Amino acid sequence: MEGYQSPPIGMAILIAILLLAGNLLVILTISLCANGTITRGGLAGIRTAATRVSEAAWTAGHAAALPVARVGHGVGAVCAVGSLLVSNTVLPYLLVLGTAVAVMIVSVVVEAVVAHRAAERAEAPASRPHLRRPRRDR
């Protein structure tokens, strides 16, 4: 890409640190919510109508979303570190950063959906069995 310059190394390091910290913070937050350290009254966590119904729904939702967070934000963290390896070239650097951000966004959306559905299953009353969706083992 003619006319474009790679970022200064200081800026590349700062961006990588911010992306790495953000990804690790999401994993830590969901983990703390899943084990009950962060309760539904706090400011952090996956806040949907279903996850806020009860502590059981809150915990079930976050426990279900935790594997998705570990994979998605783990990939985002790896991309953040990997961006430093290609920071001296423009196009690969932008592709790695774009991948990191895209994976983070997709992961957050999938986590919210998974948590919401798991919380609904945890709180579905016996009179509404259609809300209790069986878990699909892979």
Secondary structure, DSSP 8 states (H G I E B T S, - for coil): -TT-----HHHHHHHHHHHHHHHHHHHHHHHHHHTTSS-TTSS-S---TTTTS-HHHHHHHHHHHHHHHHHHHHHHHHHHHHHHHTTTSHHHHHHHHHHHHHHHHHHHHHHHHHHHHHHHHHH--TT-GGG-------
